[in-house]
Amino acid sequence: MEPTTATGGTRRQFLSRAAVLGGALALGTAAPAAAAGTVRTRTGKAGKQVAVLGGGVSGLTAAQELAERGYQVTVYEYYTALGGKARSMDVPGTAAGGRKPLPGEHGFRFFPGFYQNLPDTLRRIPVPGNPGGVHDNLRNPTQELLAHTAPRPGVLLPFQILTTPLDPGDLSPDSLRRILSGLLDEVLHLPADEVAYFADRVLVHLTSCDLRRDQQWERVPWWDFIRADRMSHDYQRFLGVGLTRALVATKAEQASTRTVARTIVEAWLLNGLLGRGVDGQPDRVLNAPTSEAWIDPWVAHLTALGVTFRTATEVREVLYGDGRITGVRVAPAGGGAPETVTADYYVSALPVEHARPTWGPQLRAADPGLARCDAIRTDWMTGVQFYLRSPIPLVHGHGIALDSPWALTTINQAQFWNRDFAADYGDGTVKDCLSVCVSEWNEPGMLFGKTAKECTRDQVRQEVWAQLQQAYNVPGQAQLEDADVKAWFMDPAVQGIGGPDPSNREQLLIHPAGTLYNRPSAATAVPNFFLAGDYVRTDVDLATMEGANESARRAVNALLDADGSAAGRCPVHLLYRAPELEPLKLVDEARYRLGLPNTFDLG
């Protein structure tokens, strides 16, 4: 059994109330709690070899946890660099005068305060001068900008913990409704009836039991749950599109209510802003390009632990026979003769779209859960970086261009970096990087009337810049001027756009209603084969670095169980559960089993 921690307690605390509140219920049990802490024992069985397939966040997390426990780990990675979608990368041909190349990326990184597992890993990656390791490289944005089409001013939100952490008993349904209504009315100025309705819908979710969340709300799109089609345009943009776009590339019209409400609304916004069960501020970013601030120190630490890396290596097939994995067929990523590598245990930490082709018919037959992964969907969410001759202070944090056809979100990065941008990067004339995530690649743009996939790379650049100007160029505020753009960059994983066969090797898991049922567990039916990645079923239930990290911890724990290891298990930190709401969830579980709606669900 893997250790878990869940600030605020578990349902077990409230079992004594179940008879009074809901009768004799079949309540299930919560995972046993364990004290949070770092396990660095090296008691793995001598000589045991583990092949980790994939060098992204999940693969590197698994490698660290295994190496700390004495296993001999080899990581196989397709690219020449490690870190997966989280890494930064050099913009070719931009270095001059002894400076580094301009830093590019797949898309900007941020670390919400509700993350618990990944921050624990960050603290355990040493950085000279940082007592808290890489975690000390995090910085706190203080604002978020919800930008309308100019010239209408955007909504500037203070985005920090709003109060000191609340004591047990401070939250009740009435106080929650007042808090939500007050926040929405104060910052969004929506019609009073719409504010009240949304607050009630959030209250329905907050008091819904796990069974209802898993079996009912998982099947309902967020757009339908909040009745967005009946509401004002601003309601739809702020509470439908804006919420789902802020944290992950998912569409409100399709995204599971369970995922959006539980992770984005409850964990990130409500608990984050109230300072409950969080590691830090709601929004945090790194103080340098991702690889400099995080990935490079991580790889150095793993190398010191004895981890071996085989980069530029493509995983072709996971070989199965006699009830076990017998090896993995790999080949040079650029082409070359394949070979078979072997180990005692195998952790597949590839993104789901790359993992699925490596599972042959026999392996799929051995574990039907692998075949269900074929129904998991991915979509494009890729960054475009604009390198500016002058800093343009749009907002001290992230911006969301609510009306942009391509669902753009942005951040000015130099304001958070402990770098002199012009002195450290490029040719000395670039002073900032405006990093943009493009979340919608299938809707027509405003300049060419084509989707992003139908545009050439330069047309994408023109279109994104025009959509940003439309959102941000409000009279009296900082303006995005064409003359300020010195250079731009898009992840080279995007290929063939503007042609007949566009492709993106680095896609992102999305969460349409029902996705939960197709997500596999970290332990498979094959005793020496384990899964890690943001598609694996985890408590965080969202395609994030936190989900990737948590899945790797679960995979390592399952491996340790299979190996009969005496090493301490990886702590798995669960999302915060407000103790005040647990009795109401018990009532709701009784109602759900009787076929009744949630007490606060008035339609």
C-alpha positions in Angstrom: 0.0 0.0 0.0 1.5 3.4 -1.0 1.7 6.1 1.7 -0.7 9.0 1.1 -1.1 12.4 2.7 -4.3 14.4 2.4 -4.2 17.7 4.4 -7.5 18.1 6.2 -8.0 14.4 6.9 -9.8 11.7 5.1 -13.4 10.3 5.2 -12.3 7.9 7.9 -12.7 10.7 10.4 -16.3 10.9 9.7 -17.4 7.3 9.6 -18.9 7.6 13.1 -21.3 10.2 11.7 -22.4 8.0 8.9 -25.1 6.2 10.8 -26.7 9.4 11.9 -26.4 11.2 8.6 -27.0 8.5 6.0 -27.8 5.2 7.6 -25.7 2.1 7.3 -23.7 2.8 4.1 -21.1 0.8 2.3 -18.6 3.6 2.6 -15.3 2.1 1.3 -12.0 3.0 2.9 -9.5 5.7 2.4 -5.9 5.1 1.8 -3.9 5.1 5.1 -2.2 8.3 5.9 1.5 8.6 6.4 3.6 11.5 7.7 5.0 13.6 4.9 8.7 13.4 4.5 11.6 12.5 2.2 12.7 8.9 1.8 16.3 8.5 0.7 17.0 4.9 1.7 19.1 2.9 -0.6 17.8 -0.6 0.2 16.8 -1.8 -3.3 17.8 -5.3 -4.0 21.4 -5.3 -5.2 21.8 -5.5 -9.0 18.2 -4.9 -9.9 18.0 -3.1 -13.2 15.1 -0.8 -14.2 14.6 0.6 -17.7 12.6 3.9 -17.7 11.2 4.7 -21.1 11.0 8.4 -21.5 12.9 11.3 -20.0 10.1 13.8 -19.3 8.9 14.8 -15.8 7.4 11.4 -15.1 10.5 9.5 -16.3 12.9 11.6 -14.4 10.8 11.4 -11.2 10.7 7.7 -11.4 14.5 7.6 -12.0 15.1 9.7 -8.9 12.8 7.7 -6.6 14.3 4.4 -7.9 17.9 5.5 -7.7 17.5 6.8 -4.2 16.3 3.3 -3.3 19.4 1.6 -4.8 18.1 0.5 -8.2 20.3 0.7 -11.3 18.3 2.9 -13.6 18.7 3.6 -17.4 16.5 6.3 -19.0 15.8 6.0 -22.7 14.8 9.4 -24.3 13.9 10.2 -27.9 15.4 13.7 -27.9 19.0 14.7 -27.3 17.8 16.8 -24.3 15.9 15.6 -21.3 12.8 17.1 -19.7 10.1 16.4 -22.3 7.6 19.2 -22.8 8.9 20.9 -19.7 12.3 21.6 -21.0 13.5 24.9 -22.6 15.5 24.8 -25.8 17.9 27.0 -27.7 16.6 29.1 -30.6 19.1 28.3 -33.4 21.4 31.0 -34.7 20.6 33.6 -32.1 23.7 33.6 -29.9 26.2 36.4 -30.4 29.0 38.2 -28.4 29.5 35.3 -26.0 25.8 35.2 -25.0 23.6 32.2 -24.8 21.0 31.6 -27.5 17.6 33.0 -27.0 15.6 30.5 -24.8 12.6 28.8 -26.4 10.1 26.3 -25.1 7.2 24.1 -25.9 5.0 26.4 -23.7 5.5 28.3 -20.6 5.7 26.5 -17.2 3.9 27.4 -14.0 3.5 25.7 -10.7 0.1 26.2 -9.0 0.0 26.3 -5.2 -2.1 23.1 -5.0 0.9 21.1 -6.3 2.3 19.0 -3.5 4.2 16.1 -5.1 6.2 18.0 -7.6 7.3 20.6 -5.0 8.6 17.8 -2.8 10.8 16.6 -5.7 11.9 20.2 -6.4 13.1 20.5 -2.8 15.2 17.4 -3.3 17.1 18.6 -6.3 20.2 20.4 -5.0 21.2 23.9 -6.3 24.3 25.6 -5.0 23.2 28.4 -2.6 19.6 27.2 -2.4 18.7 25.6 0.9 15.4 24.4 -0.6 17.0 23.2 -3.9 15.2 24.0 -7.1 12.1 24.9 -5.1 13.9 28.1 -4.1 13.9 29.1 -7.8 10.1 29.6 -7.8 8.8 33.1 -8.0 5.2 34.4 -7.3 3.2 36.4 -9.9 0.7 38.5 -8.2 -1.9 39.2 -10.9 -3.9 37.6 -13.7 -5.3 39.6 -16.6 -8.6 38.5 -18.3 -8.4 40.5 -21.6 -11.4 41.3 -23.7 -11.2 42.5 -27.3 -9.7 46.0 -27.2 -10.6 48.8 -26.6 -12.7 47.3 -23.7 -10.4 47.1 -20.7 -9.5 43.8 -19.3 -10.2 42.5 -15.8 -7.1 42.6 -13.6 -7.3 40.1 -10.8 -5.1 40.1 -7.7 -3.8 36.5 -7.7 -2.4 35.8 -4.3 -3.7 34.0 -1.1 -6.5 36.3 0.0 -6.4 35.5 3.7 -4.5 33.4 6.3 -5.4 29.7 6.2 -8.8 29.1 7.7 -9.4 27.1 10.8 -11.7 24.1 10.8 -15.3 25.2 11.2 -14.8 28.5 9.2 -16.5 27.1 6.1 -20.1 26.2 5.9 -22.4 26.1 2.8 -23.7 29.6 3.6 -20.2 31.0 4.1 -18.9 29.3 1.0 -21.8 30.8 -1.0 -21.0 34.2 0.4 -17.3 33.9 -0.3 -17.8 32.8 -3.9 -20.5 35.3 -4.7 -18.5 38.1 -3.2 -15.4 37.2 -5.2 -17.3 36.9 -8.5 -19.3 40.1 -8.0 -16.2 42.1 -6.9 -13.9 41.1 -9.7 -16.1 40.1 -12.7 -19.2 42.3 -12.2 -21.5 39.6 -13.7 -25.3 39.9 -13.3 -26.3 39.1 -9.7 -28.5 36.1 -10.7 -25.6 34.6 -12.7 -23.2 35.0 -9.8 -25.6 33.4 -7.4 -26.3 30.5 -9.8 -22.6 29.8 -10.4 -21.9 29.9 -6.7 -24.7 27.3 -6.1 -23.3 25.1 -8.9 -19.8 25.1 -7.2 -21.5 24.3 -3.9 -23.2 21.3 -5.5 -19.7 20.0 -6.5 -18.1 20.8 -3.2 -20.7 18.8 -1.3 -20.9 15.9 -3.8 -19.5 12.6 -2.7 -16.8 10.8 -4.5 -19.3 8.3 -6.1 -21.3 11.1 -7.6 -18.2 12.9 -8.8 -16.9 9.7 -10.4 -20.1 8.3 -11.8 -22.2 11.4 -12.5 -20.2 14.5 -12.9 -17.4 12.7 -14.8 -20.0 12.2 -17.6 -21.2 15.8 -17.7 -19.3 18.6 -19.6 -18.4 21.6 -17.5 -20.3 23.9 -20.0 -23.5 21.9 -19.3 -23.0 21.7 -15.5 -22.8 25.5 -15.2 -25.6 26.0 -17.8 -23.3 28.3 -19.8 -25.6 28.2 -22.9 -28.3 30.0 -20.9 -26.1 32.8 -19.6 -24.5 36.0 -20.7 -21.5 36.2 -23.0 -19.3 37.4 -20.2 -20.4 34.5 -18.0 -19.5 32.1 -20.8 -16.1 33.7 -21.3 -15.1 34.1 -17.7 -16.5 31.0 -16.0 -16.6 28.6 -18.9 -13.8 29.4 -21.4 -11.6 31.4 -19.0 -11.4 28.8 -16.2 -10.7 25.8 -18.4 -8.1 27.7 -20.5 -6.2 29.1 -17.6 -4.7 25.9 -16.3 -4.8 23.4 -19.2 -5.7 23.1 -22.8 -9.2 21.8 -22.5 -12.5 23.0 -23.8 -15.4 23.9 -21.4 -17.9 22.5 -23.9 -16.3 19.0 -23.6 -14.3 18.9 -20.4 -15.4 16.7 -17.6 -17.1 18.5 -14.7 -15.3 16.3 -12.3 -11.9 17.4 -13.7 -12.7 21.1 -14.0 -14.6 21.5 -10.7 -12.4 19.3 -8.6 -9.0 20.4 -9.8 -9.3 23.9 -11.3 -12.2 25.4 -9.3 -11.8 23.6 -5.9 -8.0 22.9 -5.6 -6.5 25.7 -7.6 -8.9 28.6 -7.2 -10.9 28.2 -4.0 -8.4 26.4 -1.8 -5.5 28.2 -3.5 -6.9 31.7 -2.9 -7.9 30.7 0.7 -4.5 29.2 1.4 -5.9 25.8 2.4 -3.8 22.7 1.6 -1.3 24.5 -0.6 2.4 24.5 -1.0 2.5 28.2 -1.9 0.9 31.0 -3.9 -1.8 30.1 -6.5 0.6 31.0 -9.3 4.3 30.4 -9.4 6.9 30.4 -12.1 10.7 29.7 -12.4 13.3 32.4 -12.1 15.1 31.4 -15.3 14.5 29.3 -18.4 13.2 25.9 -17.4 16.2 23.9 -18.2 18.6 26.3 -16.5 16.5 26.6 -13.3 15.3 23.0 -13.0 16.0 20.4 -15.7 19.8 20.8 -15.8 20.3 20.6 -12.0 17.9 17.6 -12.0 19.9 15.7 -14.6 23.2 16.5 -12.8 21.7 15.2 -9.5 20.4 12.0 -11.2 23.8 11.4 -12.8 25.4 11.7 -9.4 22.9 9.1 -8.1 24.1 6.7 -10.8 21.3 7.1 -13.4 22.4 6.3 -16.9 20.8 8.3 -19.8 20.5 7.1 -23.4 19.3 10.1 -25.4 18.4 10.3 -29.1 16.9 6.8 -28.6 13.5 5.8 -29.9 11.4 3.2 -28.1 9.9 1.0 -30.8 8.3 -1.9 -29.0 7.8 -3.3 -25.5 8.4 -7.1 -25.9 6.1 -9.5 -24.1 6.4 -13.3 -23.5 5.6 -15.9 -20.9 3.7 -13.4 -18.7 6.4 -10.8 -18.4 8.2 -8.1 -20.4 11.3 -9.7 -21.9 12.9 -6.6 -23.3 12.4 -3.3 -25.2 13.2 -2.8 -28.9 15.0 0.6 -29.3 16.7 2.3 -32.2 18.6 5.6 -32.8 16.0 8.4 -33.1 17.5 9.6 -36.4 17.5 6.1 -37.9 19.8 3.1 -37.5 19.9 -0.5 -36.5 17.5 -1.5 -33.7 18.6 -3.4 -30.6 16.9 -5.1 -27.7 17.6 -3.9 -24.2 16.7 -5.8 -21.1 16.1 -5.1 -17.4 14.4 -6.6 -14.4 11.6 -4.0 -14.4 10.3 -1.6 -16.9 8.6 1.8 -16.4 6.9 3.2 -19.5 7.0 7.0 -19.0 6.2 8.0 -22.6 3.3 10.3 -23.4 0.3 8.2 -24.1 0.3 8.9 -27.9 3.9 7.5 -28.0 3.4 4.7 -25.5 0.4 3.1 -27.3 2.2 2.2 -30.5 4.9 0.3 -28.4 2.3 -2.1 -26.9 1.9 -5.1 -29.2 -1.2 -7.4 -29.4 0.1 -9.9 -26.8 0.9 -7.2 -24.2 -2.5 -5.6 -24.8 -4.2 -9.0 -24.4 -2.4 -9.5 -21.1 -3.8 -6.2 -19.7 -7.0 -5.0 -21.3 -6.5 -1.6 -19.5 -3.8 -0.9 -22.1 -6.3 -1.2 -24.9 -8.6 1.3 -23.3 -5.9 3.9 -23.5 -6.7 4.0 -27.3 -9.7 6.0 -26.4 -7.7 8.7 -24.5 -7.5 11.9 -26.6 -4.7 14.4 -27.1 -4.7 17.8 -28.8 -2.3 20.5 -29.7 -1.2 23.1 -27.1 2.1 24.6 -28.3 3.9 27.8 -27.5 5.1 30.7 -29.6 7.7 33.0 -28.1 8.1 36.6 -29.2 11.5 38.2 -28.3 11.0 42.0 -27.7 13.4 44.9 -28.0 11.7 46.6 -25.0 9.9 45.2 -21.9 6.2 45.6 -22.3 4.6 45.2 -18.8 1.2 43.7 -19.6 0.6 42.1 -16.2 2.6 40.8 -13.3 1.6 37.3 -14.1 -0.4 35.5 -16.8 -2.8 37.0 -19.3 -5.7 35.2 -20.9 -7.0 36.6 -24.2 -10.6 35.6 -23.7 -11.8 36.5 -27.2 -8.9 35.2 -29.2 -10.0 32.6 -31.7 -6.9 30.5 -30.9 -7.3 30.6 -27.1 -4.1 32.4 -26.3 -2.5 32.7 -22.8 0.6 34.7 -22.2 3.3 35.7 -19.7 6.1 38.2 -19.9 9.0 36.2 -18.6 11.9 38.5 -18.0 10.2 40.2 -15.0 10.5 36.9 -13.1 14.0 35.9 -14.1 17.1 36.7 -12.2 18.8 37.4 -15.5 19.9 40.4 -17.4 18.1 39.3 -20.5 20.0 41.5 -23.0 23.4 40.7 -21.4 22.8 37.0 -21.1 20.9 36.0 -24.3 20.8 36.7 -28.0 22.7 39.6 -29.6 22.2 42.1 -26.8 19.1 43.8 -28.2 16.4 41.5 -26.8 15.1 42.6 -23.4 12.1 40.3 -22.8 10.3 37.2 -24.0 6.5 37.2 -24.3 5.7 33.5 -24.2 2.3 32.5 -25.6 0.5 29.2 -25.4 -1.8 28.5 -28.4 -4.5 26.1 -27.2 -6.9 26.1 -30.2 -5.4 24.8 -33.5 -8.7 23.9 -35.2 -10.6 27.2 -35.4 -10.2 29.9 -38.1 -8.1 32.9 -37.2 -8.9 36.6 -37.8 -6.3 37.4 -40.5 -6.3 34.5 -42.9 -9.6 32.7 -42.1 -7.7 29.5 -41.6 -7.0 27.2 -38.7 -3.5 27.3 -37.2 -2.8 23.9 -38.7 -3.7 25.2 -42.1 -1.4 28.2 -41.7 2.3 28.3 -42.5 4.6 28.9 -39.6 5.0 32.6 -40.5 1.2 32.9 -40.9 0.8 31.5 -37.4 3.3 34.1 -36.2 1.3 36.9 -37.8 -2.0 35.6 -36.6 -0.9 35.1 -33.0 0.6 38.6 -32.8 -2.6 40.2 -34.3 -4.8 38.3 -31.8 -2.5 39.5 -29.0 -2.8 43.1 -30.2 -6.5 42.8 -30.4 -6.7 41.6 -26.8 -4.0 43.8 -25.1 -3.7 47.1 -27.0 -6.1 49.0 -24.8 -5.8 52.9 -24.9 -3.7 54.2 -22.1 -1.9 51.0 -21.4 1.3 49.4 -22.7 1.0 48.6 -26.4 2.3 45.6 -28.4 4.0 47.2 -31.4 5.3 45.4 -34.5 8.6 47.2 -34.3 9.3 45.7 -30.8 9.5 42.1 -32.1 13.1 41.2 -32.8 12.6 37.4 -33.3 10.1 34.6 -32.6 10.2 30.8 -32.1 7.8 27.8 -32.3 8.6 24.3 -31.0 10.1 22.3 -33.8 7.9 19.4 -32.8 5.3 21.1 -34.9 5.9 20.1 -38.5 4.1 20.4 -41.8 1.6 23.1 -40.9 0.2 24.8 -43.9 0.5 21.5 -45.9 -1.5 18.3 -46.3 -0.2 16.5 -43.3 0.4 18.7 -40.2 1.9 17.0 -37.2 2.9 17.7 -33.6 5.0 15.2 -31.8 4.4 16.9 -28.4 0.7 16.9 -27.8 -1.2 17.3 -24.5 -3.8 15.0 -22.9 -7.3 16.5 -22.9 -10.2 15.7 -20.6 -13.5 15.2 -22.4 -16.3 13.8 -20.2 -15.7 10.1 -19.6 -11.9 10.2 -19.9 -11.5 8.9 -16.3 -12.8 5.5 -17.3 -10.1 4.9 -19.8 -7.1 6.0 -17.7 -5.0 3.1 -16.5 -3.4 2.5 -13.1 0.3 2.7 -12.6 0.5 -1.0 -11.9 -0.4 -3.2 -14.9 -1.4 -6.9 -15.0 2.2 -7.7 -16.1 4.3 -8.0 -12.9 7.4 -6.3 -14.2 5.7 -3.5 -16.2 4.5 -0.1 -14.9 3.1 3.1 -16.3 3.9 6.7 -15.5 2.7 9.8 -17.3 0.0 12.4 -17.0 -2.5 10.0 -18.6 -2.2 7.5 -15.8 -5.0 7.7 -13.2 -3.9 9.9 -10.3 -5.6 11.9 -7.6 -4.8 15.2 -9.3 -6.7 14.1 -12.5 -5.3 16.7 -14.8 -2.7 16.7 -17.5 -0.1 18.5 -15.5 3.5 18.1 -14.3 2.0 17.4 -10.9 0.0 14.5 -12.4 3.1 13.2 -14.1 5.1 13.4 -10.9 2.4 11.7 -8.9 2.0 8.9 -11.4 5.7 8.2 -11.2 5.5 7.9 -7.4 2.7 5.4 -7.8 4.6 3.4 -10.4 7.7 3.2 -8.2 5.6 2.1 -5.2 4.0 -0.7 -7.3 7.5 -1.7 -8.5 8.7 -1.8 -4.9 5.8 -4.0 -4.0 6.4 -6.4 -6.9 10.1 -6.6 -5.9 9.4 -7.2 -2.3 11.6 -4.2 -1.5 12.1 -3.1 2.1 12.7 0.5 0.9 10.3 3.2 2.1 7.5 3.9 -0.3 7.2 7.3 -2.0 4.8 9.6 -0.3 1.8 10.4 -2.5 0.2 13.7 -1.5 -3.6 13.9 -2.3 -5.6 17.0 -3.0 -6.8 18.8 0.1 -10.2 17.8 1.4 -12.0 20.4 3.5 -13.0 18.7 6.8 -16.0 20.9 7.2 -17.6 19.4 4.0 -17.0 15.7 4.7 -20.3 15.2 6.7 -22.2 16.8 3.8 -20.5 14.4 1.4 -21.6 11.5 3.5 -25.2 12.7 3.3 -24.7 13.0 -0.4 -23.4 9.5 -0.7 -26.6 8.2 0.9 -28.7 10.3 -1.4 -26.7 9.2 -4.5 -27.2 5.5 -3.6 -30.9 6.2 -3.3 -31.0 7.9 -6.7 -31.6 11.4 -5.3 -29.8 14.6 -6.4 -27.4 16.5 -4.3 -29.1 18.5 -1.6 -28.0 21.8 -3.1 -28.8 20.8 -6.7 -31.9 22.8 -7.6 -31.4 22.5 -11.3 
